[in-house]
Amino acid sequence: MAKNSVNGKVVLITGAARGIGAGLAERLAAQGAKVALVGIEAEEQKAVADKIGAGAQAWEADVTSWDDLERATAGVVEHFGGIDIVIANAGIATSGFVRSVDPAAFEKVIEVDLLGVWRTFRVTLPHVIDRKGYLLAISSLAAITHAPGMANYAAAKAGVEAFCNSFRAEVAHLGVKVGVAHPTWIRTDLVESADKHPVFGKLRTGMPGLLGKTYPLSVALDHLQTGITKRARTVHVPRWVGGLKLIRAFLPPIIEIGAKSRIKKADAAALVDIERRGAYESSITGQAGRAATASKPKG
């Protein structure tokens, strides 16, 4: 077996009901991995696991719940015998400006996208140490480019990057590798749902050049699959995202200048949308986001 092969490895993936999580589960299983699908959308995850076959199993767990994660992790270890690779992919987003976004929806993004990564890694870490494995957190282009209307998502994803950079140095002597991935806009339920928003969809799709381009899911899966196989420190989807890190100090003023002519009108339109639909409905994005905000952590 090649040193970095996933053949025979146990891979735990959070947020595996659809999109990147489900796609990676299918691809890694095709390479011989045993995949554990963990998340709150039980029926969807079971369908993905059933499609993959005997090498896959699903566990229901909210990544904001210690009890859920500990129970699911114990189940994975009992079923597969251990854990080699953990992919913290569970993530949600909202649409809204800080002054008017639904507060609970805003905070849920921080809980899932940042604290969910910390909890997932903390609970699974002893098993990954046992096998000198690999942990990969899915951050985002939003960790580098901080667009208006995405304050919570950008903060959470930037936090994930910083967390992984600190964490990596802490566990290197234990033989564990830590990676962080930065996908740009990928055609998933989350992005397609956001693009349908009557206010923030126009802001997103109106971003200039590559910053507004949406890529097929296969592009993300290609880069991530390669990164996982190599136990990569960073995965940029696509590669030009990594180049932005070299100029990130200059990006905030550039984004502010580019947004200046559109924010006043969008701010007023957001208030009208909230008046019409309510703050929650105006804020929520994607099926996973709706499921996450409706769920109550159990511990």
N, C-alpha and C positions, 0 to 999 in steps of 0.2 A: 504494500500500500504506500502510495506517495505520502511524503511527510505532511503536506497540507491538504490531503484529500479529505472530503467529507464522508466518504464511503464508510459506513458502519458507525458514524458519529451520531450522537443524540443532539438534536438542535431544538431548542425551545424558542418559539416565536410568539410574541404578544401582538394583539391586534391582527389576527390572522384570518378574519372572516372574509376579507375581500382585498382587492388592490395589491399593494406591495407585499403585505404579509402572506396572503394566500398564494400569490405568485411565487414568492421565494420558497414557501413550503413545497409546492409542486416541483419546482426546479431542483431543489436540494434533495428531495426524495428520489427524483429521477437519477441523481448521482449516487444513490445508495445510502443517503442519510435516513435516520429515523426521526420523524418530526413530531413535536408536541405543539399543538395549536392552543394558545391560551388567550382568553378574552371574554367579553361580556355578551357577545352575540352567539349564544350556544347553538342554535339551529343552523346558522350560516357556517359556523366553524365545523360542525359535524358533517355538513354536506361537503365541505372541502376535504376533510379527513376521509370520508367515504369514497370520494373521487380518487384520492391518492391510493388508498388500499391499506393493506396490513401494516405498512411501515409508518402509519400516521394515527394519531389519537388526539382527541380534543378535550380540553378542560375549561370549564366556565370559571372565570375569575376577573374581578375588577382590580386593575393595577394600582388603584388608590387605596386598596384594602390589604393590610398586612395579613389578616386571617385568610383571605382568599388566596393570596399569593403563596403563603406557606402551605396551605392545603393542596393547591395545584402542583406546587413543586414537589411535595412529598409523593403525590400521585404519579408524577412523571418519573421520579427516581424509582418508585416501586415497580412501575410498568416497564421501563426501559433499562433500569439498572444504573443510571447516572445521567449527568448532563455535561456535554462537551462545549457546546456553543449556545449563547443566549443572544437573541436579536430583540432589543427593546424597540418595537415598532409601533406600539399602540399610541395613537395620537388623534386629537380632534382640533377643530378651529372654530372661531366665531367671526362674524362680520360686525364691525361697529367701531365708532369713535369712543374714546375713553369717557367723554362727558355724558354719553347717552346709551352706551351698550348695557345690556342686562347684567347686573353685578354677579349674579350666581353663574351665569354662562361664562363670563369673563374669567372668574376664578377657577372654574372647572378645567379650563384649558391649562392653567398653571399646574393644577393638581395631577392631571393625566399626563401632560407632555413633559413635565420636568420631574415632579415628585414620583410619578409612575416609573420613570427610568431608574431613579435612585432606589426605589423599593424593589423593583424587579431584580436589579443587580445585587442588592444587599442580600435578598433572600436566596438567590440562586448561587451566590459567590462561593460558599463552601464546597459545593459540588463541582464547580468549574475549576477551583483550585486543585481538587483531587485529581483532575484529569489534565491539568495545565492547559486549560482551554482558552476560549476567545469570547469576548463580549463586544457586541456592536450596538450602538445607539443610533437611531435614525433622527438626526437633527434636520436642518433645512437650509436652503438658500436664505431664508428669513433670518437666520442667525447672523448673516453678513450684511444683508440689505434690509433695513428696517422701514418698511412701508407704512404710511398712515392707514388706519383702520385695522391694523394687525399688531397692536402694541403688546397684547398678552402673548400671542403666538411667537412674535419675534423675541420677546423676553424669555419665554420658556425654551425656545430652540437655542438661543445664545447661551442660556444657562446649561443646557445639555452639552454643548461644545466645551464650555469651561469645566464642567463637572468631569467629563471624560479626560480632559487634559491633565487635571489634577490626579484623578483616579489611576490613570495609566502608570504614572510614576510610582504610585503606592504599591502596585501589585506585580510590577515587572520582576522583582526578585523571587516571586512565587511561581514564575513560569507562565503567568496569565497575560494575555495580550488584550488591549482595549482599543476599539476603533470607533470612529464617529463618521457618519455619512451625511452629506449635504446634497439632497436632491433639489433641483429646481422644480418648476411647475410640471407635474406629471398627471396625465389624464386618468385620474381616479375619481371615485365618488365624491371625495372631499373637494377637489378642485372644480369638478363639474357643477356641484351644488353651489359653491361660492360664486361661480361665474353667472349663475342664474339670479343672483341677488339683484334687485332693481337698482340699487345704488352702488354697492361695492363691487359687483361684477364688472361694471363699466370702468371703475378705477383699476381693477386688476388687469383686465384685457387691454387697457389703454397704456400700460407700461411700455416704454420704448424698447425696440430691438429685442435682444436676447432676453432681457429682464421680463418681458411679457410673453415670451414664447412658451407654449405648452408642448411637452414631449410625450410620445406614446409610453405606456407602461413598460413595454419591452425594453426600452432604453434604460430605464431605472433598474430593471431586473438584470440586464446584461452586466452593468457596472457593479451592482451589489453582489451578484453571484461571484464575479471575479474577485472582488474585495474580500468576501468571506473565505473563499478558497485560499487566498494568500494571507489571511489574518492581517489585513491591511490596517494601518494606523488611521488613515483617512480615505474616504471614498467620495469623490466629487462626481455629481451626476447632472450634466456631462462635465468633461474636464475643465471647461472654461470657468466653472464655478470656483475652482481652486485659485484661478488667477485673480479673482476679485478680492481674495484675502490679502493680496499684496498691496491693494489700494484702499482697504476698508476705512482708513482714517479720513479719506476724502469723500466717502459715499454719503454720509448724512446730509451735508450741505447741498450736494448735488440732488438728492432725493427731495429735499425741501424746496429747492428752486423749481424742480420739475412738477411738483404737486401744487405749488402756490396758486396757479390759475384755476385749479379744479376743486380745491377743498371747500371753499366757501359755499359753492353750489351744492356739493355733495353733503356737507354738514346740514344744510337746510332740508335737503331731500331725505336724509336719514331720519330727521325728526318727524317728517310727514309720514314716512313708512312706519315708524314706531307708533305714531298716533293711530294709524290705520290697522296695523296687525298686532301691536303690543311689542314690548321690548324683547321678550323671549323669542317669539317667532321671527322677529327681525334679526336677531343675533345668531340663532342656531344654524349650523352648517353641516350637511352630510348626515347619513344614516347613523354612523358611529357616534357623531356628536350628539344627536338626539337621544341615542341609547345611553350614552354616558351621563348626560345631564339628568336623565330620568332615573338613573340608578342611584341607590343609596349604599355607600361603603359599609361593609359589615364589621369592620374592625380596624 
